[in-house]
């Protein structure tokens, strides 16, 4: 089945710094999402981005489907950005109803004041 | 912000108790999902539903059961809780194969 790899696994930043998180996937996808899991465990949708580029405030994401990767950019990081960032994909070729999100292991981000 | 609600947020119970974790969504989404997640670890799909009266087991074996009698409601039940069931349980919903939206989660601790 499709494999999802995220890098780096851990990241420590000073407040105000910029960062790039990467998600590689091993096959064609119909759906790619980036999530932020806050310290209270809640998963927040950041982007639904099977291809192209989107921006939302200080965050932006780019997916290059033909090269099978996606990048999440965080600019001017804040302490509230701390948490785990997950990438999840839905493979393009799973048949019928047998299609489930495949999750990466996440990037754990700590932003220090 | 997605309208998907989970209750309770936190639950501490003794071994052998029967529990039901509630999940409701007001978006009319046809698909709903339950995930289990241990602290700092990846999410594992334990149940999903593609519509009313449709439920399937996910990739991670679970002793829990689910039902989908109404579109908006997807409760998860443990008949006899054990310490090994201690985890966070996350409910999600989607329209077709579109983006999944998550509730706030239930942190379960079985003593």
Contacts between the chains, C-beta under 8 A, distances in Angstrom:
chain1	res1	chain2	res2	distance
A	30	B	97	6.2
A	31	B	97	5.9
A	31	B	98	7.2
A	31	B	99	7.1
A	33	B	99	5.6
A	33	B	100	6.9
A	35	B	102	7.7
A	40	B	104	7.8
A	41	B	37	7.7
A	41	B	88	5.4
A	41	B	90	7.9
A	41	B	104	7.7
A	41	B	105	4.9
A	41	B	107	6.6
A	42	B	102	7.2
A	42	B	104	4.9
A	42	B	105	6.1
A	43	B	90	6.4
A	43	B	92	7.9
A	43	B	102	4.1
A	43	B	105	7.6
A	44	B	102	7.8
A	45	B	2	7.1
A	45	B	99	6.2
A	45	B	100	8.0
A	45	B	101	6.1
A	45	B	102	7.5
A	48	B	98	7.2
A	48	B	99	3.9
A	84	B	40	7.5
A	86	B	42	7.8
A	86	B	43	7.4
A	88	B	43	7.9
A	88	B	100	7.8
A	90	B	97	5.9
A	97	B	50	5.8
A	97	B	56	7.9
A	99	B	97	6.3
A	100	B	45	5.7
A	100	B	48	7.3
A	100	B	58	7.2
A	100	B	59	7.0
A	101	B	45	7.5
A	101	B	100	6.4
A	103	B	42	5.2
A	103	B	43	5.1
A	104	B	42	7.4
A	105	B	42	5.3
A	106	B	42	6.8
A	108	B	40	7.4
